[in-house]
Amino acid sequence: TSVHWHGIFQNGTNEMDGPAFINQCPITPQDSFLYNFQIPDQAGTFWYHS
């Protein structure tokens, strides 16, 4: 399961936002993926879903 973020401008970290085969490679069963990105100077309410 991947996670998709809404409202966060991810300049240079597109691979951290998403749907498999579109923005990131799929996460295989029994594997894990660490989402790691900075959101400097962004204020607001952000939401996500998988």
C-alpha distance matrix in Angstrom:
0.0 3.8 6.8 9.9 13.2 16.4 19.9 19.4 21.3 19.6 22.6 21.9 18.2 16.6 14.1 12.7 12.1 9.4 8.8 8.6 12.3 13.7 13.4 11.4 11.0 8.0 6.6 8.6 8.8 10.8 10.1 9.3 9.5 12.0 12.3 16.1 18.1 21.4 22.4 26.2 28.5 25.9 26.8 25.3 22.7 19.2 16.2 12.5 9.8 6.2
3.8 0.0 3.8 6.7 10.1 13.5 16.8 16.0 17.7 15.9 18.8 18.2 14.6 13.0 10.7 9.1 8.3 5.9 6.3 7.0 10.7 11.3 10.3 8.6 9.3 7.5 6.9 10.1 11.5 13.2 11.5 9.7 8.4 10.3 9.6 13.2 14.9 18.1 19.0 22.8 25.1 22.6 23.7 22.5 20.3 16.6 14.0 10.3 8.4 5.5
6.8 3.8 0.0 3.8 6.6 10.1 13.3 12.7 14.9 13.6 16.9 17.0 13.4 12.1 10.8 8.2 6.7 5.5 7.3 9.5 13.0 12.4 10.8 10.2 12.0 10.9 10.5 13.8 15.0 16.3 14.4 12.0 10.0 10.5 8.7 11.9 13.0 15.7 16.1 19.9 21.9 19.2 20.1 18.7 16.5 12.8 10.3 6.7 5.6 4.4
9.9 6.7 3.8 0.0 3.8 6.8 10.2 10.0 12.2 11.5 14.9 15.6 12.4 10.5 10.4 8.2 5.1 4.7 6.7 10.0 12.9 11.3 9.7 10.4 13.1 12.7 13.2 16.7 18.2 19.8 17.9 15.5 13.1 13.2 10.5 13.1 13.0 15.3 14.9 18.6 20.2 17.2 18.1 16.6 14.6 10.8 8.7 5.5 5.5 6.0
13.2 10.1 6.6 3.8 0.0 3.8 6.8 6.6 9.3 9.5 13.1 14.6 11.8 10.6 11.5 8.8 6.0 7.5 10.1 13.4 16.0 13.9 11.8 12.9 16.0 16.1 16.4 20.0 21.5 22.7 20.6 17.7 15.0 14.1 10.8 12.4 11.5 12.9 11.8 15.4 16.7 13.5 14.3 12.9 11.1 7.3 6.0 4.3 6.8 8.8
16.4 13.5 10.1 6.8 3.8 0.0 3.8 5.7 8.6 10.2 13.6 15.9 13.8 12.5 14.2 11.9 8.9 10.4 12.5 16.1 18.3 15.6 13.9 15.7 19.0 19.2 19.9 23.4 24.9 26.3 24.3 21.5 18.8 17.8 14.4 15.5 13.9 14.5 12.4 15.5 15.9 12.4 12.8 10.8 9.1 5.9 5.4 5.8 8.6 11.3
19.9 16.8 13.3 10.2 6.8 3.8 0.0 3.8 6.5 9.3 12.3 15.3 13.9 13.2 15.6 13.5 10.9 13.2 15.6 19.1 20.9 17.9 15.9 18.0 21.5 22.2 22.9 26.5 28.2 29.4 27.1 24.1 21.1 19.7 16.0 16.2 13.9 13.5 10.6 13.1 12.8 9.3 9.7 8.1 7.7 5.5 7.3 9.0 12.2 15.0
19.4 16.0 12.7 10.0 6.6 5.7 3.8 0.0 3.8 6.0 9.2 12.0 10.7 10.7 13.2 10.9 9.2 12.2 15.2 18.3 20.1 17.2 14.5 16.3 19.8 20.9 21.5 25.2 27.1 28.0 25.4 22.2 18.9 17.1 13.3 13.0 10.3 9.8 7.2 10.1 10.6 7.6 9.3 9.0 9.3 6.8 8.8 9.8 13.1 15.4
21.3 17.7 14.9 12.2 9.3 8.6 6.5 3.8 0.0 3.8 6.0 9.3 9.1 9.2 12.4 11.1 9.8 13.1 16.0 18.8 19.9 16.8 13.9 16.1 19.8 21.5 22.4 26.2 28.5 29.6 26.7 23.6 20.1 18.3 14.6 13.7 10.4 9.7 7.4 9.6 10.2 8.1 10.8 11.5 12.6 10.5 12.5 13.1 16.1 17.9
19.6 15.9 13.6 11.5 9.5 10.2 9.3 6.0 3.8 0.0 3.8 6.1 5.3 6.1 9.2 8.1 7.8 11.3 14.5 16.8 17.7 14.9 11.6 13.3 16.9 18.9 19.8 23.6 26.1 27.0 23.9 20.9 17.2 15.5 11.9 10.9 7.7 8.0 7.3 10.0 11.8 10.4 13.4 14.3 15.1 12.5 13.9 13.6 16.1 17.3
22.6 18.8 16.9 14.9 13.1 13.6 12.3 9.2 6.0 3.8 0.0 3.8 5.6 7.0 10.3 10.4 10.7 13.9 16.9 18.7 19.0 16.1 12.8 14.7 18.2 20.8 21.9 25.6 28.4 29.4 26.0 23.2 19.4 17.7 14.4 12.8 9.5 9.3 9.1 10.6 12.3 11.9 15.4 16.9 18.2 15.9 17.6 17.3 19.7 20.7
21.9 18.2 17.0 15.6 14.6 15.9 15.3 12.0 9.3 6.1 3.8 0.0 3.8 5.9 8.4 9.3 10.7 13.6 16.4 17.6 17.5 15.2 11.7 12.8 16.0 19.0 20.1 23.6 26.7 27.5 24.1 21.4 17.7 16.2 13.4 11.8 9.2 10.0 11.1 12.8 15.2 15.1 18.6 20.1 21.1 18.4 19.6 18.8 20.7 21.0
18.2 14.6 13.4 12.4 11.8 13.8 13.9 10.7 9.1 5.3 5.6 3.8 0.0 3.8 5.4 5.6 7.5 10.4 13.5 14.7 15.3 13.2 9.5 10.1 13.3 15.9 16.7 20.3 23.2 24.0 20.6 17.8 14.1 12.7 9.8 8.8 6.7 8.8 10.3 13.0 15.7 14.9 18.1 19.1 19.4 16.4 17.1 15.8 17.5 17.6
16.6 13.0 12.1 10.5 10.6 12.5 13.2 10.7 9.2 6.1 7.0 5.9 3.8 0.0 3.8 5.3 5.5 7.9 10.5 11.9 12.2 9.7 6.1 7.7 11.3 13.9 15.4 19.0 22.1 23.4 20.3 17.9 14.4 13.9 11.0 11.2 9.7 11.9 12.6 15.5 17.8 16.4 19.2 19.6 19.6 16.3 16.4 14.7 16.0 15.8
14.1 10.7 10.8 10.4 11.5 14.2 15.6 13.2 12.4 9.2 10.3 8.4 5.4 3.8 0.0 3.8 5.6 6.7 9.2 9.6 10.2 8.8 5.1 4.7 8.0 10.6 12.0 15.5 18.6 19.9 16.7 14.5 11.1 11.2 9.1 10.1 9.9 13.0 14.6 17.7 20.3 19.0 21.6 21.9 21.4 17.9 17.4 15.0 15.6 14.6
12.7 9.1 8.2 8.2 8.8 11.9 13.5 10.9 11.1 8.1 10.4 9.3 5.6 5.3 3.8 0.0 3.8 6.0 9.4 10.6 12.3 11.0 7.5 6.9 9.9 11.5 11.9 15.6 18.2 19.1 15.9 13.1 9.5 8.8 5.9 7.2 7.3 10.6 12.1 15.5 18.3 16.7 18.9 19.1 18.3 14.8 14.3 12.0 13.0 12.4
12.1 8.3 6.7 5.1 6.0 8.9 10.9 9.2 9.8 7.8 10.7 10.7 7.5 5.5 5.6 3.8 0.0 3.5 7.1 9.5 11.4 9.4 6.4 7.3 10.7 11.8 12.8 16.5 18.9 20.3 17.6 15.1 11.9 11.7 8.6 10.3 9.7 12.4 12.7 16.3 18.4 16.1 18.1 17.6 16.5 12.9 12.0 9.6 10.5 10.4
9.4 5.9 5.5 4.7 7.5 10.4 13.2 12.2 13.1 11.3 13.9 13.6 10.4 7.9 6.7 6.0 3.5 0.0 3.6 6.2 8.7 7.3 5.4 5.8 8.7 9.1 10.4 14.0 16.4 18.3 16.0 14.0 11.4 12.2 10.0 12.6 12.8 15.7 16.1 19.8 21.8 19.4 21.0 20.1 18.6 14.8 13.1 10.1 9.6 8.4
8.8 6.3 7.3 6.7 10.1 12.5 15.6 15.2 16.0 14.5 16.9 16.4 13.5 10.5 9.2 9.4 7.1 3.6 0.0 3.8 6.4 5.6 5.9 6.4 8.2 7.9 10.1 13.1 15.4 18.0 16.2 15.0 13.1 14.8 13.1 16.0 16.4 19.3 19.7 23.3 25.2 22.6 24.1 22.8 21.1 17.4 15.2 11.9 10.4 8.5
8.6 7.0 9.5 10.0 13.4 16.1 19.1 18.3 18.8 16.8 18.7 17.6 14.7 11.9 9.6 10.6 9.5 6.2 3.8 0.0 3.8 5.5 6.5 5.3 5.3 4.6 7.7 10.3 13.1 15.9 14.1 13.6 12.2 14.6 13.9 16.8 17.8 21.1 22.0 25.6 27.8 25.5 27.2 26.2 24.5 20.7 18.6 15.1 13.4 10.7
12.3 10.7 13.0 12.9 16.0 18.3 20.9 20.1 19.9 17.7 19.0 17.5 15.3 12.2 10.2 12.3 11.4 8.7 6.4 3.8 0.0 3.8 6.2 5.8 5.5 6.5 10.2 12.2 15.4 18.4 16.5 16.4 14.8 17.2 16.4 18.9 19.6 22.8 23.7 27.1 29.3 27.2 29.2 28.4 27.0 23.3 21.5 18.2 16.7 14.3
13.7 11.3 12.4 11.3 13.9 15.6 17.9 17.2 16.8 14.9 16.1 15.2 13.2 9.7 8.8 11.0 9.4 7.3 5.6 5.5 3.8 0.0 3.8 5.9 7.7 9.3 12.6 15.3 18.4 21.1 19.0 18.2 16.0 17.7 16.0 18.2 18.1 20.9 21.4 24.7 26.5 24.4 26.5 25.7 24.6 21.0 19.5 16.7 15.7 14.1
13.4 10.3 10.8 9.7 11.8 13.9 15.9 14.5 13.9 11.6 12.8 11.7 9.5 6.1 5.1 7.5 6.4 5.4 5.9 6.5 6.2 3.8 0.0 3.8 7.1 9.4 12.0 15.3 18.4 20.6 18.0 16.5 13.8 14.8 12.9 14.6 14.3 17.2 17.9 21.2 23.2 21.3 23.7 23.3 22.4 18.8 17.7 15.1 14.8 13.6
11.4 8.6 10.2 10.4 12.9 15.7 18.0 16.3 16.1 13.3 14.7 12.8 10.1 7.7 4.7 6.9 7.3 5.8 6.4 5.3 5.8 5.9 3.8 0.0 3.8 6.4 8.7 11.9 15.3 17.2 14.4 13.2 10.6 12.2 11.1 13.2 13.9 17.3 18.7 22.0 24.6 22.8 25.1 24.8 23.7 20.0 18.7 15.7 15.1 13.1
11.0 9.3 12.0 13.1 16.0 19.0 21.5 19.8 19.8 16.9 18.2 16.0 13.3 11.3 8.0 9.9 10.7 8.7 8.2 5.3 5.5 7.7 7.1 3.8 0.0 3.8 6.5 9.0 12.7 14.8 12.2 11.9 10.2 12.8 12.7 15.2 16.6 20.2 21.9 25.3 28.0 26.3 28.5 28.2 26.9 23.1 21.5 18.2 17.0 14.4
8.0 7.5 10.9 12.7 16.1 19.2 22.2 20.9 21.5 18.9 20.8 19.0 15.9 13.9 10.6 11.5 11.8 9.1 7.9 4.6 6.5 9.3 9.4 6.4 3.8 0.0 3.8 6.1 9.4 12.0 10.1 10.3 9.6 12.8 13.2 16.3 18.2 21.8 23.4 27.0 29.6 27.7 29.5 28.7 26.9 23.2 21.0 17.4 15.6 12.4
6.6 6.9 10.5 13.2 16.4 19.9 22.9 21.5 22.4 19.8 21.9 20.1 16.7 15.4 12.0 11.9 12.8 10.4 10.1 7.7 10.2 12.6 12.0 8.7 6.5 3.8 0.0 3.8 6.7 8.6 6.5 6.7 6.8 10.5 11.8 15.1 17.6 21.3 23.2 26.8 29.6 27.7 29.3 28.6 26.7 23.0 20.7 17.1 15.3 12.0
8.6 10.1 13.8 16.7 20.0 23.4 26.5 25.2 26.2 23.6 25.6 23.6 20.3 19.0 15.5 15.6 16.5 14.0 13.1 10.3 12.2 15.3 15.3 11.9 9.0 6.1 3.8 0.0 3.8 6.4 5.5 7.7 9.4 13.2 15.1 18.4 21.1 24.9 26.9 30.4 33.3 31.5 33.0 32.2 30.1 26.5 24.0 20.3 18.1 14.6
8.8 11.5 15.0 18.2 21.5 24.9 28.2 27.1 28.5 26.1 28.4 26.7 23.2 22.1 18.6 18.2 18.9 16.4 15.4 13.1 15.4 18.4 18.4 15.3 12.7 9.4 6.7 3.8 0.0 3.8 5.4 8.2 11.0 14.6 16.8 20.2 23.2 26.9 28.8 32.4 35.2 33.2 34.4 33.3 31.0 27.5 24.7 21.1 18.6 14.9
10.8 13.2 16.3 19.8 22.7 26.3 29.4 28.0 29.6 27.0 29.4 27.5 24.0 23.4 19.9 19.1 20.3 18.3 18.0 15.9 18.4 21.1 20.6 17.2 14.8 12.0 8.6 6.4 3.8 0.0 3.8 6.9 10.5 13.7 16.6 19.7 23.1 26.7 28.9 32.3 35.4 33.6 34.7 33.8 31.5 28.2 25.6 22.1 19.9 16.6
10.1 11.5 14.4 17.9 20.6 24.3 27.1 25.4 26.7 23.9 26.0 24.1 20.6 20.3 16.7 15.9 17.6 16.0 16.2 14.1 16.5 19.0 18.0 14.4 12.2 10.1 6.5 5.5 5.4 3.8 0.0 3.8 7.1 10.4 13.4 16.4 19.8 23.4 25.8 29.2 32.3 30.8 32.1 31.6 29.6 26.2 24.0 20.6 18.9 15.8
9.3 9.7 12.0 15.5 17.7 21.5 24.1 22.2 23.6 20.9 23.2 21.4 17.8 17.9 14.5 13.1 15.1 14.0 15.0 13.6 16.4 18.2 16.5 13.2 11.9 10.3 6.7 7.7 8.2 6.9 3.8 0.0 3.8 6.8 9.8 12.8 16.3 19.8 22.2 25.6 28.7 27.2 28.6 28.2 26.3 22.9 21.0 17.8 16.6 13.9
9.5 8.4 10.0 13.1 15.0 18.8 21.1 18.9 20.1 17.2 19.4 17.7 14.1 14.4 11.1 9.5 11.9 11.4 13.1 12.2 14.8 16.0 13.8 10.6 10.2 9.6 6.8 9.4 11.0 10.5 7.1 3.8 0.0 3.8 6.4 9.4 12.7 16.3 18.8 22.1 25.3 23.9 25.5 25.4 23.8 20.4 18.8 15.8 15.2 13.0
12.0 10.3 10.5 13.2 14.1 17.8 19.7 17.1 18.3 15.5 17.7 16.2 12.7 13.9 11.2 8.8 11.7 12.2 14.8 14.6 17.2 17.7 14.8 12.2 12.8 12.8 10.5 13.2 14.6 13.7 10.4 6.8 3.8 0.0 3.8 6.1 9.7 13.2 15.8 19.0 22.3 21.2 22.8 23.0 21.8 18.6 17.6 15.1 15.4 14.1
12.3 9.6 8.7 10.5 10.8 14.4 16.0 13.3 14.6 11.9 14.4 13.4 9.8 11.0 9.1 5.9 8.6 10.0 13.1 13.9 16.4 16.0 12.9 11.1 12.7 13.2 11.8 15.1 16.8 16.6 13.4 9.8 6.4 3.8 0.0 3.8 6.7 10.2 12.4 15.8 18.9 17.6 19.3 19.5 18.5 15.2 14.6 12.4 13.4 12.7
16.1 13.2 11.9 13.1 12.4 15.5 16.2 13.0 13.7 10.9 12.8 11.8 8.8 11.2 10.1 7.2 10.3 12.6 16.0 16.8 18.9 18.2 14.6 13.2 15.2 16.3 15.1 18.4 20.2 19.7 16.4 12.8 9.4 6.1 3.8 0.0 3.8 7.1 10.1 13.0 16.5 15.8 18.0 18.9 18.5 15.7 15.9 14.5 16.2 16.1
18.1 14.9 13.0 13.0 11.5 13.9 13.9 10.3 10.4 7.7 9.5 9.2 6.7 9.7 9.9 7.3 9.7 12.8 16.4 17.8 19.6 18.1 14.3 13.9 16.6 18.2 17.6 21.1 23.2 23.1 19.8 16.3 12.7 9.7 6.7 3.8 0.0 3.8 6.7 9.7 13.1 12.6 15.1 16.4 16.7 14.1 15.1 14.2 16.6 17.2
21.4 18.1 15.7 15.3 12.9 14.5 13.5 9.8 9.7 8.0 9.3 10.0 8.8 11.9 13.0 10.6 12.4 15.7 19.3 21.1 22.8 20.9 17.2 17.3 20.2 21.8 21.3 24.9 26.9 26.7 23.4 19.8 16.3 13.2 10.2 7.1 3.8 0.0 3.8 6.0 9.6 9.7 12.5 14.5 15.5 13.6 15.5 15.6 18.5 19.7
22.4 19.0 16.1 14.9 11.8 12.4 10.6 7.2 7.4 7.3 9.1 11.1 10.3 12.6 14.6 12.1 12.7 16.1 19.7 22.0 23.7 21.4 17.9 18.7 21.9 23.4 23.2 26.9 28.8 28.9 25.8 22.2 18.8 15.8 12.4 10.1 6.7 3.8 0.0 3.8 6.6 6.0 8.8 11.0 12.4 11.0 13.5 14.4 17.8 19.6
26.2 22.8 19.9 18.6 15.4 15.5 13.1 10.1 9.6 10.0 10.6 12.8 13.0 15.5 17.7 15.5 16.3 19.8 23.3 25.6 27.1 24.7 21.2 22.0 25.3 27.0 26.8 30.4 32.4 32.3 29.2 25.6 22.1 19.0 15.8 13.0 9.7 6.0 3.8 0.0 3.8 5.5 8.6 11.7 14.1 13.5 16.5 17.9 21.4 23.4
28.5 25.1 21.9 20.2 16.7 15.9 12.8 10.6 10.2 11.8 12.3 15.2 15.7 17.8 20.3 18.3 18.4 21.8 25.2 27.8 29.3 26.5 23.2 24.6 28.0 29.6 29.6 33.3 35.2 35.4 32.3 28.7 25.3 22.3 18.9 16.5 13.1 9.6 6.6 3.8 0.0 3.8 6.5 10.1 13.2 13.5 17.0 19.0 22.6 25.0
25.9 22.6 19.2 17.2 13.5 12.4 9.3 7.6 8.1 10.4 11.9 15.1 14.9 16.4 19.0 16.7 16.1 19.4 22.6 25.5 27.2 24.4 21.3 22.8 26.3 27.7 27.7 31.5 33.2 33.6 30.8 27.2 23.9 21.2 17.6 15.8 12.6 9.7 6.0 5.5 3.8 0.0 3.8 6.7 9.6 9.9 13.4 15.6 19.3 22.0
26.8 23.7 20.1 18.1 14.3 12.8 9.7 9.3 10.8 13.4 15.4 18.6 18.1 19.2 21.6 18.9 18.1 21.0 24.1 27.2 29.2 26.5 23.7 25.1 28.5 29.5 29.3 33.0 34.4 34.7 32.1 28.6 25.5 22.8 19.3 18.0 15.1 12.5 8.8 8.6 6.5 3.8 0.0 3.8 7.2 8.8 12.5 15.5 19.2 22.3
25.3 22.5 18.7 16.6 12.9 10.8 8.1 9.0 11.5 14.3 16.9 20.1 19.1 19.6 21.9 19.1 17.6 20.1 22.8 26.2 28.4 25.7 23.3 24.8 28.2 28.7 28.6 32.2 33.3 33.8 31.6 28.2 25.4 23.0 19.5 18.9 16.4 14.5 11.0 11.7 10.1 6.7 3.8 0.0 3.8 6.3 9.9 13.2 16.9 20.3
22.7 20.3 16.5 14.6 11.1 9.1 7.7 9.3 12.6 15.1 18.2 21.1 19.4 19.6 21.4 18.3 16.5 18.6 21.1 24.5 27.0 24.6 22.4 23.7 26.9 26.9 26.7 30.1 31.0 31.5 29.6 26.3 23.8 21.8 18.5 18.5 16.7 15.5 12.4 14.1 13.2 9.6 7.2 3.8 0.0 3.8 6.8 10.4 13.9 17.4
19.2 16.6 12.8 10.8 7.3 5.9 5.5 6.8 10.5 12.5 15.9 18.4 16.4 16.3 17.9 14.8 12.9 14.8 17.4 20.7 23.3 21.0 18.8 20.0 23.1 23.2 23.0 26.5 27.5 28.2 26.2 22.9 20.4 18.6 15.2 15.7 14.1 13.6 11.0 13.5 13.5 9.9 8.8 6.3 3.8 0.0 3.8 7.0 10.6 14.0
16.2 14.0 10.3 8.7 6.0 5.4 7.3 8.8 12.5 13.9 17.6 19.6 17.1 16.4 17.4 14.3 12.0 13.1 15.2 18.6 21.5 19.5 17.7 18.7 21.5 21.0 20.7 24.0 24.7 25.6 24.0 21.0 18.8 17.6 14.6 15.9 15.1 15.5 13.5 16.5 17.0 13.4 12.5 9.9 6.8 3.8 0.0 3.8 7.1 10.7
12.5 10.3 6.7 5.5 4.3 5.8 9.0 9.8 13.1 13.6 17.3 18.8 15.8 14.7 15.0 12.0 9.6 10.1 11.9 15.1 18.2 16.7 15.1 15.7 18.2 17.4 17.1 20.3 21.1 22.1 20.6 17.8 15.8 15.1 12.4 14.5 14.2 15.6 14.4 17.9 19.0 15.6 15.5 13.2 10.4 7.0 3.8 0.0 3.8 7.0
9.8 8.4 5.6 5.5 6.8 8.6 12.2 13.1 16.1 16.1 19.7 20.7 17.5 16.0 15.6 13.0 10.5 9.6 10.4 13.4 16.7 15.7 14.8 15.1 17.0 15.6 15.3 18.1 18.6 19.9 18.9 16.6 15.2 15.4 13.4 16.2 16.6 18.5 17.8 21.4 22.6 19.3 19.2 16.9 13.9 10.6 7.1 3.8 0.0 3.8
6.2 5.5 4.4 6.0 8.8 11.3 15.0 15.4 17.9 17.3 20.7 21.0 17.6 15.8 14.6 12.4 10.4 8.4 8.5 10.7 14.3 14.1 13.6 13.1 14.4 12.4 12.0 14.6 14.9 16.6 15.8 13.9 13.0 14.1 12.7 16.1 17.2 19.7 19.6 23.4 25.0 22.0 22.3 20.3 17.4 14.0 10.7 7.0 3.8 0.0
